[in-house]
Amino acid sequence: MQSAGIIEKVKWFLPSPFTIALLLSVLTFLLAYFLTNEKNTAAYSIEVLEFWQIGFWDFLKFSMQMMLILVLGHNLAKTPFFERIIAVIVPFCSTNIRAAILVTFFAMAMAYLNWGLGLIFGAILARQVGEFAKKNKILLNYPLIAACSYTGLMIWHGGFSGSAPLALAESGHNLFELTGAIPVSETLTSKMNLSVVAITLVCLPLLAAFMAGKFKVDKFYLPKVQRKKIKLSKGLGAERLDSSSWPAYFFGLIILILAVLSAIKSEGPALSFLNLNYINFLLFGLALFLHGSIQKFIAATEEAMSGATGILLQFPIYAGIMGMIQHSGLIDLFSQHMIAVSTPYTFPIFTFISAGVVNIFVPSGGGQWIIQGPVLMEAARELGVPFSKTVMALAYGDQVTNMLQPFWALPLLAITGLEARDILPYTFLFFLSGVAIFTVVLLLF
């Protein structure tokens, strides 16, 4: 397809996400130096660099929260419970169209619960559908099916692991003095967001079915992948506790009971207990309980950790960028510009577009919130636009261009044995449909 060649040319100009973070640091430094250097002195450059240093470690807690969201979601997808769900779904994928519909729907449904779970669940499902098709001699457009499994990343930020809405729901978050705590009842479970989720869960599988009928293949090829075998042993003496089932069930159940009790005892608006800490606590208990042994839980965690490298290394860089934006006064300049070009009606659309563009360069919803959140919330306050709608507009923009940015597809590509260029022509069409859906909903609500 010609679109694959175009995407490859664009990718040629994009370095690694970590390098992009460093380049954004340089760009922010130059903007701060030339736009906020009121005394026009060279010594101001050292001051801006100190702003970067001040911010560098400001988001350690948030970084750890986002790492756990990914790792525990990945961990959960590898439990026998979810593997059995996949085993039930696969036999129904008996044609190219059925496979496209089912993989798209279940990848998005799981990502709505947790983006790490949806990403890995979708990838494993796509791979097993491919193996099923090969065994039963079904003519399958495997790259399309893999692309369908990536669609969960176009719904995740409006789901229960959405970093920006969950961060705002926490008391004492970095913008608490400006926005206060905004409960998820006004963001994730609002009428607007639930409408977006429902429409997307219907429209994207239909689009996948259309593509499956349109883009047929003459020959089905299933790439080989190297599977890492996890060695489990009963051990000796006290080591047997690691392979025994009762410690995992016991401590996993305690965590789950505590999670339920904290939800029951919570005060305030509906679902106000939902935040990043609560989600991670719940995921931890579920994963431990469903693996059925500490040894299996740790092995799955070790496998998932490689996917968290980007968060570990990049978030301090983005925190440094935020330090320069905040302390230099760039945030005020950006906010004034957003107010100048927007009206209360068009501001959510501008927010959506800007978030989509930034996500190409900052492929992390959490990192993007760190950079854009203060600017957008200040502008929303000035224009009188609800903070809740603003943060969801950012979330939609962040998630829709994941279909163009293959950074989070790396675990999927490793599991399916494909390359980014194989799936991007199809995810580009998902991107176009997402732009239409999110734009219409933001204008109507």
Phi, psi and chi 1 to 4 in degrees:
 res  aa     phi    psi   chi1   chi2   chi3   chi4
   1 MET       -  142.5  -65.0  177.9   66.5      -
   2 GLN   -64.8  -33.6  -68.9 -178.0  -13.5      -
   3 SER   -61.7  -29.2   56.1      -      -      -
   4 ALA   -63.5  -40.4      -      -      -      -
   5 GLY   -65.5  -38.9      -      -      -      -
   6 ILE   -63.9  -44.7  -64.7  172.6      -      -
   7 ILE   -63.3  -39.1  -68.7  169.4      -      -
   8 GLU   -63.0  -37.9  -78.1  -60.9  -60.8      -
   9 LYS   -65.7  -39.5  -69.8  178.0 -178.5  177.9
  10 VAL   -65.0  -43.3  173.0      -      -      -
  11 LYS   -62.2  -28.6  -75.0  167.8   58.8 -174.5
  12 TRP   -60.3  -29.2 -169.6   85.3      -      -
  13 PHE   -90.3   -4.7  -69.2   97.7      -      -
  14 LEU  -104.5  119.1  -68.8  176.9      -      -
  15 PRO   -77.0 -170.1   28.2  -32.7      -      -
  16 SER   -67.7  155.8   70.3      -      -      -
  17 PRO   -56.8  -35.1  -27.9   36.2      -      -
  18 PHE   -66.7  -41.3 -177.4   78.1      -      -
  19 THR   -64.7  -37.6  -57.8      -      -      -
  20 ILE   -61.3  -41.1  -70.1  173.3      -      -
  21 ALA   -60.6  -40.7      -      -      -      -
  22 LEU   -67.4  -41.2  -65.4  177.6      -      -
  23 LEU   -65.0  -37.4  -67.6  175.8      -      -
  24 LEU   -64.8  -33.6  -75.1  171.8      -      -
  25 SER   -62.7  -44.0  -64.6      -      -      -
  26 VAL   -63.5  -44.3  174.4      -      -      -
  27 LEU   -62.5  -44.1  175.6   60.1      -      -
  28 THR   -63.7  -40.1  -53.3      -      -      -
  29 PHE   -58.8  -46.2  169.4   83.1      -      -
  30 LEU   -65.1  -41.7  -66.6  174.3      -      -
  31 LEU   -63.1  -44.5  -70.6  173.1      -      -
  32 ALA   -64.3  -41.2      -      -      -      -
  33 TYR   -66.9  -45.2  179.9   77.8      -      -
  34 PHE   -85.8  -25.2  -72.0  107.2      -      -
  35 LEU   -97.4  -20.2  -62.7 -179.0      -      -
  36 THR  -122.2    8.9   65.7      -      -      -
  37 ASN   -83.3   78.8 -169.9   -3.4      -      -
  38 GLU   -64.1  -35.0  -63.7  177.8   -4.0      -
  39 LYS   -88.5   -5.3  -63.4 -178.8  179.8  179.5
  40 ASN    55.1   48.3 -162.4   26.4      -      -
  41 THR  -114.8  146.8   60.4      -      -      -
  42 ALA   -67.6  -28.4      -      -      -      -
  43 ALA   -64.5  -19.4      -      -      -      -
  44 TYR   -63.3  -24.6 -174.3   63.5      -      -
  45 SER   -61.5  -39.2   60.4      -      -      -
  46 ILE   -65.6  -38.2  -59.1  -60.9      -      -
  47 GLU   -64.4  -40.5 -167.6  172.9  -13.4      -
  48 VAL   -65.1  -40.4  175.4      -      -      -
  49 LEU   -63.1  -35.4  -71.9  174.9      -      -
  50 GLU   -67.6  -33.9  -70.6  174.4  -15.2      -
  51 PHE   -60.4  -41.1  -65.9  154.4      -      -
  52 TRP   -62.8  -41.6 -173.7   78.5      -      -
  53 GLN   -67.1  -39.8 -177.7 -177.4   10.8      -
  54 ILE   -59.6  -42.8  -68.8  171.2      -      -
  55 GLY   -78.7  -16.9      -      -      -      -
  56 PHE   -52.0  -40.6 -163.5   81.7      -      -
  57 TRP  -107.5   15.0  -59.9  116.0      -      -
  58 ASP   -70.7  -20.1  -83.9   -4.6      -      -
  59 PHE  -120.1   35.6  -65.7   99.7      -      -
  60 LEU   -61.5  -42.9  -78.6  178.2      -      -
  61 LYS   -61.4  -46.4  175.2 -174.4  174.0 -177.5
  62 PHE   -64.9  -38.7 -171.3   56.3      -      -
  63 SER   -60.9  -45.8  -58.9      -      -      -
  64 MET   -63.8  -39.6 -174.4   62.8  177.3      -
  65 GLN   -60.7  -44.4  -71.8  170.9  -35.7      -
  66 MET   -70.7  -35.3  -65.4  -49.2  -60.1      -
  67 MET   -62.0  -43.4  -74.9 -177.4   65.8      -
  68 LEU   -66.6  -36.7  -76.7  173.1      -      -
  69 ILE   -56.0  -46.9  -78.4  -81.3      -      -
  70 LEU   -70.4  -50.9  173.5   59.1      -      -
  71 VAL   -63.7  -45.1  169.4      -      -      -
  72 LEU   -71.5  -33.0  -67.2  173.9      -      -
  73 GLY   -65.4  -44.8      -      -      -      -
  74 HIS   -59.7  -45.5 -174.8  140.6      -      -
  75 ASN   -57.1  -44.9 -164.6  -43.2      -      -
  76 LEU   -63.8  -37.4 -160.2   58.6      -      -
  77 ALA   -65.0  -22.5      -      -      -      -
  78 LYS   -92.8    4.5  -57.8  -68.4  -73.0 -174.7
  79 THR   -76.3  153.4   60.4      -      -      -
  80 PRO   -55.6  -33.1  -26.4   35.2      -      -
  81 PHE   -59.6  -51.0  174.8   79.3      -      -
  82 PHE   -75.0  -28.0  -75.8   97.9      -      -
  83 GLU   -65.2  -35.4  -71.9  178.8  -14.9      -
  84 ARG   -69.1  -36.5  -77.3 -165.2  -69.7  -89.8
  85 ILE   -60.7  -44.0  -67.5  176.9      -      -
  86 ILE   -61.1  -41.8  -70.0  173.6      -      -
  87 ALA   -62.3  -31.6      -      -      -      -
  88 VAL   -73.5  -38.2  171.2      -      -      -
  89 ILE   -72.0  -41.2  -62.3  170.1      -      -
  90 VAL   -53.2  -47.0  167.7      -      -      -
  91 PRO   -60.7  -22.3  -24.7   35.5      -      -
  92 PHE   -77.9  -11.9  -69.3   96.0      -      -
  93 CYS   -87.6   59.0  -59.6      -      -      -
  94 SER   -87.7   -7.4   55.0      -      -      -
  95 THR  -136.3  166.5   67.3      -      -      -
  96 ASN   -59.8  -42.1 -159.6   34.8      -      -
  97 ILE   -69.5  -45.6  -68.0  177.3      -      -
  98 ARG   -61.8  -41.6  -72.6 -177.4 -179.0  178.1
  99 ALA   -62.1  -42.4      -      -      -      -
 100 ALA   -63.5  -43.9      -      -      -      -
 101 ILE   -64.0  -51.4  -67.6  172.9      -      -
 102 LEU   -68.4  -41.8  -70.1  172.2      -      -
 103 VAL   -64.5  -42.4  171.0      -      -      -
 104 THR   -62.0  -48.3  -58.3      -      -      -
 105 PHE   -63.4  -49.2  177.6   82.8      -      -
 106 PHE   -72.2  -32.3  -78.4  102.5      -      -
 107 ALA   -63.2  -41.9      -      -      -      -
 108 MET   -71.4  -40.4  -72.1 -165.1  -62.4      -
 109 ALA   -61.9  -42.8      -      -      -      -
 110 MET   -69.4  -39.3  -67.0  -61.1  173.7      -
 111 ALA   -66.9  -28.1      -      -      -      -
 112 TYR   -63.5  -34.6  179.8   69.8      -      -
 113 LEU   -75.6  -44.4  -60.9  175.9      -      -
 114 ASN  -162.4  130.4  173.8  -88.1      -      -
 115 TRP   -68.7  -34.6   67.5  -83.9      -      -
 116 GLY   -66.7  -41.4      -      -      -      -
 117 LEU   -61.3  -47.4  169.7   63.4      -      -
 118 GLY   -62.9  -40.6      -      -      -      -
 119 LEU   -63.5  -49.5  178.4   62.2      -      -
 120 ILE   -75.9  -40.4  -55.1  -55.5      -      -
 121 PHE   -58.3  -46.6 -178.3   94.4      -      -
 122 GLY   -62.8  -41.0      -      -      -      -
 123 ALA   -65.5  -44.9      -      -      -      -
 124 ILE   -64.8  -40.5  -63.7  171.9      -      -
 125 LEU   -61.6  -45.3  176.8   59.5      -      -
 126 ALA   -60.7  -43.5      -      -      -      -
 127 ARG   -63.8  -43.2 -179.9   67.6 -165.1 -174.9
 128 GLN   -71.5  -31.2  -67.2 -160.5   13.4      -
 129 VAL   -63.6  -40.3  166.8      -      -      -
 130 GLY   -62.5  -42.5      -      -      -      -
 131 GLU   -67.4  -36.7  -67.7  174.0   -5.7      -
 132 PHE   -64.5  -42.7  174.9   80.6      -      -
 133 ALA   -65.0  -40.5      -      -      -      -
 134 LYS   -64.4  -43.3 -177.7  179.4  179.4 -179.5
 135 LYS   -64.6  -37.0 -179.9 -179.7  178.0 -179.2
 136 ASN  -101.4   10.8  -66.6  -83.5      -      -
 137 LYS    55.9   45.5  -62.5 -179.5  179.9  179.9
 138 ILE   -93.7  132.4  -61.5  170.5      -      -
 139 LEU   -78.1  104.1 -160.5   58.1      -      -
 140 LEU  -118.2  136.1 -172.3   73.7      -      -
 141 ASN   -85.2   86.7 -174.4  -24.2      -      -
 142 TYR   -63.0  -42.9 -175.1   57.8      -      -
 143 PRO   -58.8  -36.6  -26.8   36.2      -      -
 144 LEU   -64.8  -43.8  169.2   59.8      -      -
 145 ILE   -62.4  -39.9  -58.4  -54.0      -      -
 146 ALA   -63.5  -40.2      -      -      -      -
 147 ALA   -62.9  -39.2      -      -      -      -
 148 CYS   -61.0  -35.4  -68.6      -      -      -
 149 SER   -71.8  -13.6   72.9      -      -      -
 150 TYR   -89.6   -8.7 -168.1   46.3      -      -
 151 THR   -66.2  -16.6   53.9      -      -      -
 152 GLY   -58.7  -27.9      -      -      -      -
 153 LEU   -74.4   -1.8  -89.8  -71.0      -      -
 154 MET  -101.7    4.3 -153.0  171.3   81.0      -
 155 ILE  -130.6  -11.8 -162.7  172.5      -      -
 156 TRP   -62.2  -39.8   79.6  -86.5      -      -
 157 HIS   -72.1  -12.6 -145.4  151.5      -      -
 158 GLY   -99.1   10.5      -      -      -      -
 159 GLY  -107.5 -167.6      -      -      -      -
 160 PHE   -81.6    8.2  -69.6  106.2      -      -
 161 SER  -121.7   15.7   61.5      -      -      -
 162 GLY   -61.6  113.6      -      -      -      -
 163 SER   -64.1  -44.5   51.1      -      -      -
 164 ALA   -67.9  -51.4      -      -      -      -
 165 PRO   -60.5  -38.7  -23.1   34.7      -      -
 166 LEU   -70.3  -35.0  -71.2  176.5      -      -
 167 ALA   -63.7  -41.5      -      -      -      -
 168 LEU   -67.5  -23.2  -83.3  177.1      -      -
 169 ALA   -77.2  -14.0      -      -      -      -
 170 GLU   -82.8  140.0  -69.0 -174.0  -13.6      -
 171 SER   -74.0  130.5  178.3      -      -      -
 172 GLY    85.6   17.0      -      -      -      -
 173 HIS   -65.8  174.3   59.9   81.6      -      -
 174 ASN   -65.9  -17.5   62.2  -53.4      -      -
 175 LEU  -115.1   22.5  -61.3  177.8      -      -
 176 PHE   -60.9  -38.4 -174.3   77.8      -      -
 177 GLU   -64.1  -28.5  -67.8 -176.1    2.9      -
 178 LEU   -86.8  -46.5  174.2   63.3      -      -
 179 THR  -107.5  -20.2   66.6      -      -      -
 180 GLY    70.0 -173.3      -      -      -      -
 181 ALA   -86.1  125.4      -      -      -      -
 182 ILE  -107.2  110.9  -60.0  176.7      -      -
 183 PRO   -65.3  153.8   24.8  -33.8      -      -
 184 VAL   -66.9  -15.5  -65.7      -      -      -
 185 SER   -64.0  -21.4   58.4      -      -      -
 186 GLU   -96.8   -7.7  -62.9 -179.7   20.3      -
 187 THR  -123.3  -79.7   54.3      -      -      -
 188 LEU   -66.9  -35.8  -62.6  179.5      -      -
 189 THR  -107.4   19.9   59.7      -      -      -
 190 SER   -71.9  162.7   65.7      -      -      -
 191 LYS   -60.4  -40.0 -175.4  178.0  179.4 -179.9
 192 MET   -62.6  -48.9 -179.7 -176.2   75.4      -
 193 ASN   -70.2  -39.0 -171.2   56.3      -      -
 194 LEU   -64.1  -32.5  -67.7  178.4      -      -
 195 SER   -66.9  -42.8  -62.1      -      -      -
 196 VAL   -59.8  -46.8  164.9      -      -      -
 197 VAL   -61.7  -45.8  171.5      -      -      -
 198 ALA   -63.0  -46.4      -      -      -      -
 199 ILE   -62.8  -42.6  -67.1  169.5      -      -
 200 THR   -66.3  -40.9  -52.5      -      -      -
 201 LEU   -65.1  -22.0  -77.7  171.7      -      -
 202 VAL   -91.8  -47.9  171.6      -      -      -
 203 CYS   -72.8  -40.5  -69.8      -      -      -
 204 LEU   -67.6  -42.2  -98.8   62.0      -      -
 205 PRO   -61.2  -34.7  -27.6   37.1      -      -
 206 LEU   -66.2  -41.1  -68.4  177.2      -      -
 207 LEU   -63.7  -40.8  175.5   58.7      -      -
 208 ALA   -60.9  -40.8      -      -      -      -
 209 ALA   -63.0  -41.8      -      -      -      -
 210 PHE   -60.9  -45.6  170.8   78.6      -      -
 211 MET   -65.7  -36.6  -73.6 -166.8  -76.5      -
 212 ALA   -64.2  -33.7      -      -      -      -
 213 GLY   -79.4  -29.6      -      -      -      -
 214 LYS   -83.4  -45.7 -174.4   75.5  173.6  176.9
 215 PHE  -102.6   75.8  -57.3  112.6      -      -
 216 LYS   -85.1  161.8  -62.5  178.7 -179.8  179.0
 217 VAL  -120.2  150.0  -65.7      -      -      -
 218 ASP   -86.5  -23.8  -61.9  -37.0      -      -
 219 LYS  -143.5  134.4 -173.4  177.2 -179.3 -179.3
 220 PHE   -99.9  125.5  167.5   48.8      -      -
 221 TYR  -125.3  127.4  170.1   67.8      -      -
 222 LEU  -107.9  109.7 -176.0   67.5      -      -
 223 PRO   -63.3  147.9  -17.2   29.6      -      -
 224 LYS   -79.9  146.2  -66.4 -178.2  179.3  180.0
 225 VAL  -131.2  147.7  -67.2      -      -      -
 226 GLN   -86.9  117.8  -66.4  -71.7  -21.9      -
 227 ARG  -100.8  126.3  -68.1 -174.4  176.3  178.2
 228 LYS   -79.9  120.9 -177.8 -179.3  178.4 -178.7
 229 LYS   -85.8  126.8  -66.8 -176.7  178.5  179.8
 230 ILE   -91.0  120.8  -60.3  173.5      -      -
 231 LYS   -88.1  121.9  -65.4 -178.2  179.1 -179.8
 232 LEU  -114.7  138.0  -58.9  174.8      -      -
 233 SER  -136.3  153.5   61.5      -      -      -
 234 LYS   -73.9  -25.3  -67.6 -175.7  177.5 -179.8
 235 GLY    75.5 -177.7      -      -      -      -
 236 LEU  -122.5  147.3  -61.1  172.7      -      -
 237 GLY    56.2 -127.8      -      -      -      -
 238 ALA   -65.7  -19.4      -      -      -      -
 239 GLU   -63.1  -21.1  -71.4 -177.2  -12.8      -
 240 ARG   -63.8  -21.9  -67.5 -176.7  179.4  179.8
 241 LEU   -61.3  -31.9  -72.6  172.9      -      -
 242 ASP   -65.8  -36.2  -65.1  -21.6      -      -
 243 SER   -94.3  -11.9   58.0      -      -      -
 244 SER   -71.6  150.6  177.1      -      -      -
 245 SER   -83.2  -31.1   60.1      -      -      -
 246 TRP   -65.3  -37.1   74.3  -97.6      -      -
 247 PRO   -61.9  -40.7  -23.4   35.6      -      -
 248 ALA   -66.4  -44.1      -      -      -      -
 249 TYR   -66.0  -40.8  -71.5  140.9      -      -
 250 PHE   -65.5  -54.5  178.2   73.4      -      -
 251 PHE   -73.1  -32.9  -71.9  104.1      -      -
 252 GLY   -63.4  -41.4      -      -      -      -
 253 LEU   -66.9  -38.9 -173.7   60.8      -      -
 254 ILE   -59.3  -45.1  -73.8  177.9      -      -
 255 ILE   -62.6  -43.1  -67.6  173.3      -      -
 256 LEU   -65.6  -39.7  -66.7  175.6      -      -
 257 ILE   -64.2  -44.2  -69.3  173.0      -      -
 258 LEU   -62.1  -38.0  -71.9  173.0      -      -
 259 ALA   -64.0  -41.8      -      -      -      -
 260 VAL   -66.6  -43.0  171.8      -      -      -
 261 LEU   -63.2  -41.2  -71.6  175.9      -      -
 262 SER   -66.2  -32.8   64.0      -      -      -
 263 ALA   -68.8  -40.6      -      -      -      -
 264 ILE   -66.6  -40.1  -65.8  173.4      -      -
 265 LYS   -82.3   -8.5  -66.6 -179.9  178.6  179.5
 266 SER   -64.8  145.2   65.6      -      -      -
 267 GLU  -113.4  164.7  -61.0  177.9   -5.8      -
 268 GLY   101.8 -162.5      -      -      -      -
 269 PRO   -61.4  162.8  -21.1   32.0      -      -
 270 ALA   -57.9  136.8      -      -      -      -
 271 LEU    62.0   20.6  -59.2  176.9      -      -
 272 SER   -67.6  -15.0   58.3      -      -      -
 273 PHE   -75.3  -16.2   61.1   89.6      -      -
 274 LEU   -75.4  115.2  -79.4  179.5      -      -
 275 ASN  -150.6 -179.3   53.9   42.7      -      -
 276 LEU   -60.4  -41.0  -70.7  170.0      -      -
 277 ASN   -64.2  -43.4  -73.4  -22.6      -      -
 278 TYR   -64.0  -45.7 -177.9   86.7      -      -
 279 ILE   -59.6  -45.1  -65.6  -65.7      -      -
 280 ASN   -66.4  -38.6  -81.9  -37.3      -      -
 281 PHE   -61.5  -44.1 -168.9   66.9      -      -
 282 LEU   -65.1  -44.8 -177.5   62.7      -      -
 283 LEU   -61.8  -39.4  -71.9  174.2      -      -
 284 PHE   -59.9  -48.8 -163.0  101.9      -      -
 285 GLY   -63.8  -43.7      -      -      -      -
 286 LEU   -62.2  -47.2  -82.5  172.0      -      -
 287 ALA   -63.5  -44.1      -      -      -      -
 288 LEU   -62.6  -45.4 -176.8   58.4      -      -
 289 PHE   -66.2  -44.8 -175.3   84.4      -      -
 290 LEU   -74.7  -25.1  -68.3  176.4      -      -
 291 HIS   -72.3  -32.4  -88.5  -65.0      -      -
 292 GLY    79.8    2.0      -      -      -      -
 293 SER  -162.2  147.0   83.1      -      -      -
 294 ILE   -63.9  -36.9  -66.5  173.0      -      -
 295 GLN   -61.6  -46.6 -167.1  176.2   57.1      -
 296 LYS   -66.6  -38.8  -68.1  177.7 -178.8  178.1
 297 PHE   -61.4  -45.7  174.3   77.7      -      -
 298 ILE   -67.1  -40.5  -67.3  174.7      -      -
 299 ALA   -62.0  -43.1      -      -      -      -
 300 ALA   -67.1  -34.4      -      -      -      -
 301 THR   -67.0  -42.5  -58.4      -      -      -
 302 GLU   -60.9  -38.7  -70.4  175.7  -10.5      -
 303 GLU   -65.6  -35.5 -179.1 -177.5  -21.5      -
 304 ALA   -79.1  -22.0      -      -      -      -
 305 MET   -62.5  -31.4  -80.1  -58.4  -64.2      -
 306 SER   -60.9  -31.4   60.8      -      -      -
 307 GLY   -72.5  -13.9      -      -      -      -
 308 ALA   -94.4    1.3      -      -      -      -
 309 THR   -58.2  -42.8  -56.9      -      -      -
 310 GLY   -60.0  -41.6      -      -      -      -
 311 ILE   -65.4  -45.0  -66.8  175.4      -      -
 312 LEU   -58.8  -42.8  174.6   66.4      -      -
 313 LEU   -88.4  -31.7  -63.7  178.9      -      -
 314 GLN   -88.1  -33.2  -68.3  173.7   50.5      -
 315 PHE   -61.0  -38.9  -91.8   44.2      -      -
 316 PRO   -61.3  -34.3  -25.0   35.4      -      -
 317 ILE   -64.5  -45.2  -54.9  -63.7      -      -
 318 TYR   -66.8  -34.7  -69.3  132.3      -      -
 319 ALA   -64.2  -37.4      -      -      -      -
 320 GLY   -64.2  -40.8      -      -      -      -
 321 ILE   -60.0  -43.0  -68.3  172.4      -      -
 322 MET   -63.6  -36.1 -165.4   63.3 -105.2      -
 323 GLY   -60.7  -42.8      -      -      -      -
 324 MET   -66.3  -41.1  -72.5 -170.6  -74.6      -
 325 ILE   -64.4  -43.4  -68.9  174.7      -      -
 326 GLN   -71.8  -52.9  -76.2 -178.7  -33.4      -
 327 HIS   -79.0  -20.4  -62.4  -67.3      -      -
 328 SER   -85.3  -19.3   68.8      -      -      -
 329 GLY    97.4    3.5      -      -      -      -
 330 LEU   -60.6  -32.4  -90.2  180.0      -      -
 331 ILE   -60.6  -38.3 -176.5  173.2      -      -
 332 ASP   -67.1  -40.5  -63.5  -35.2      -      -
 333 LEU   -64.6  -45.1  -69.6  177.9      -      -
 334 PHE   -63.6  -41.7  -68.9  159.2      -      -
 335 SER   -63.1  -42.9  -61.9      -      -      -
 336 GLN   -61.8  -37.9  -69.1  168.1   10.5      -
 337 HIS   -68.0  -42.8  178.7   70.4      -      -
 338 MET   -61.1  -39.0  -73.0  -73.0  -70.4      -
 339 ILE   -67.8  -38.0  -66.4  167.9      -      -
 340 ALA   -65.3  -34.4      -      -      -      -
 341 VAL   -98.8   -0.4  -61.0      -      -      -
 342 SER  -120.3  158.0  -56.9      -      -      -
 343 THR  -117.9  165.7   66.0      -      -      -
 344 PRO   -54.6  -29.8  -29.3   36.9      -      -
 345 TYR   -78.3  -39.6 -175.3   65.6      -      -
 346 THR   -90.0  -14.9   61.0      -      -      -
 347 PHE   -57.3  -44.4  179.1   70.5      -      -
 348 PRO   -59.7  -34.7  -26.5   36.9      -      -
 349 ILE   -68.5  -43.9  -59.6  -59.5      -      -
 350 PHE   -62.4  -37.1  -80.0  115.1      -      -
 351 THR   -63.5  -45.9  -62.3      -      -      -
 352 PHE   -59.1  -47.1  169.2   70.8      -      -
 353 ILE   -65.5  -46.1  -65.2  171.2      -      -
 354 SER   -64.0  -38.1   66.1      -      -      -
 355 ALA   -66.3  -37.6      -      -      -      -
 356 GLY   -63.6  -41.0      -      -      -      -
 357 VAL   -67.6  -46.0  172.2      -      -      -
 358 VAL   -62.5  -35.6  170.2      -      -      -
 359 ASN   -62.6  -26.7 -176.4   56.5      -      -
 360 ILE   -61.5  -36.9  -63.3  -65.8      -      -
 361 PHE   -97.1  -25.4  -59.7   97.1      -      -
 362 VAL  -123.6   82.2 -174.9      -      -      -
 363 PRO   -78.2   54.7   30.9  -35.7      -      -
 364 SER  -150.3  120.5  162.4      -      -      -
 365 GLY   -59.8  -38.9      -      -      -      -
 366 GLY   -67.6  -44.3      -      -      -      -
 367 GLY   -64.1  -38.1      -      -      -      -
 368 GLN   -66.1  -39.7 -175.2  168.0  -16.0      -
 369 TRP   -62.6  -39.9  169.2 -112.3      -      -
 370 ILE   -58.4  -42.5  -70.0  170.9      -      -
 371 ILE   -79.8  -49.6  -67.8  174.6      -      -
 372 GLN   -88.6  -27.7  -78.2 -166.4  -76.2      -
 373 GLY   -51.3  -53.4      -      -      -      -
 374 PRO   -60.3  -39.8  -24.4   34.6      -      -
 375 VAL   -64.7  -48.0  177.0      -      -      -
 376 LEU   -69.2  -39.7  -65.3  174.8      -      -
 377 MET   -67.4  -37.7  -66.6  -63.1  107.1      -
 378 GLU   -66.1  -43.0 -178.0   60.8   35.0      -
 379 ALA   -65.5  -39.1      -      -      -      -
 380 ALA   -62.1  -40.0      -      -      -      -
 381 ARG   -62.4  -43.5 -176.5 -175.8   67.3   80.6
 382 GLU   -65.8  -36.4  -68.1  -69.3  -26.9      -
 383 LEU   -88.2  -11.5  -71.4  168.1      -      -
 384 GLY    78.7   23.2      -      -      -      -
 385 VAL   -88.2  134.9  177.8      -      -      -
 386 PRO   -55.5  136.3  -24.0   33.4      -      -
 387 PHE   -60.0  -36.2  -66.4  128.5      -      -
 388 SER   -62.8  -42.9   55.1      -      -      -
 389 LYS   -70.0  -35.0 -174.2  171.0 -175.9  177.2
 390 THR   -64.6  -45.3  -59.2      -      -      -
 391 VAL   -68.2  -32.4   72.0      -      -      -
 392 MET   -73.4  -33.2  -65.7  -46.3  -59.2      -
 393 ALA   -63.1  -40.6      -      -      -      -
 394 LEU   -62.6  -43.3  176.9  140.5      -      -
 395 ALA   -60.9  -42.8      -      -      -      -
 396 TYR   -65.5  -41.5  -59.8  152.0      -      -
 397 GLY   -64.9  -40.2      -      -      -      -
 398 ASP   -62.9  -44.0  163.0   66.8      -      -
 399 GLN   -78.9  -29.6   63.1 -169.0   15.5      -
 400 VAL   -69.1  -36.6   74.8      -      -      -
 401 THR   -84.8    3.6   48.0      -      -      -
 402 ASN   -61.1  -24.4  -78.7  -29.5      -      -
 403 MET   -71.0  -14.3  -61.5  -61.3   99.0      -
 404 LEU  -105.4  -22.6  -55.7  179.9      -      -
 405 GLN  -104.6  109.3  164.4   57.5  -88.2      -
 406 PRO   -84.6   12.9   31.8  -34.4      -      -
 407 PHE   -56.6  -50.0  174.7   71.9      -      -
 408 TRP   -77.3   -6.0  -66.7  115.3      -      -
 409 ALA   -81.9   -5.4      -      -      -      -
 410 LEU   -57.3  -46.4  -65.5  177.4      -      -
 411 PRO   -62.0  -38.5  -20.8   32.8      -      -
 412 LEU   -62.6  -44.4  178.8  149.9      -      -
 413 LEU   -64.7  -36.8  -61.6  174.3      -      -
 414 ALA   -65.8  -38.3      -      -      -      -
 415 ILE   -74.9  -39.6  -68.5  170.3      -      -
 416 THR   -85.5  -19.6   57.8      -      -      -
 417 GLY    81.9   14.7      -      -      -      -
 418 LEU  -101.7  176.0  -64.6  171.1      -      -
 419 GLU  -112.9  162.3  -63.2 -178.8   10.2      -
 420 ALA   -57.8  -38.8      -      -      -      -
 421 ARG   -65.1  -19.7   63.4 -174.5  176.4 -173.7
 422 ASP   -72.3  -33.9  -64.6  -39.5      -      -
 423 ILE  -102.0  -23.0   68.3  169.5      -      -
 424 LEU   -61.2  -35.9  -77.8  170.7      -      -
 425 PRO   -59.2  -33.3  -26.0   35.8      -      -
 426 TYR   -81.6  -40.6  -56.1  110.2      -      -
 427 THR   -66.3  -24.9   59.0      -      -      -
 428 PHE   -61.9  -39.3  176.7   72.4      -      -
 429 LEU   -69.5  -36.1  -63.3  178.0      -      -
 430 PHE   -62.7  -39.3  -75.1  125.5      -      -
 431 PHE   -58.6  -46.5  158.3   75.0      -      -
 432 LEU   -61.7  -40.6  -67.3  178.7      -      -
 433 SER   -67.2  -37.8   66.9      -      -      -
 434 GLY   -64.1  -41.3      -      -      -      -
 435 VAL   -57.5  -44.5  168.7      -      -      -
 436 ALA   -64.0  -45.7      -      -      -      -
 437 ILE   -63.5  -50.8  -67.8  170.2      -      -
 438 PHE   -67.5  -37.7  -61.8  133.5      -      -
 439 THR   -64.1  -47.2  -59.5      -      -      -
 440 VAL   -61.5  -45.0  169.3      -      -      -
 441 VAL   -65.1  -41.2  170.4      -      -      -
 442 LEU   -64.4  -32.9  -76.0  171.7      -      -
 443 LEU   -76.3  -31.0  -70.4  173.7      -      -
 444 LEU   -83.0  -29.2  -68.2  177.8      -      -
 445 PHE  -101.4      -  -76.6   86.4      -      -
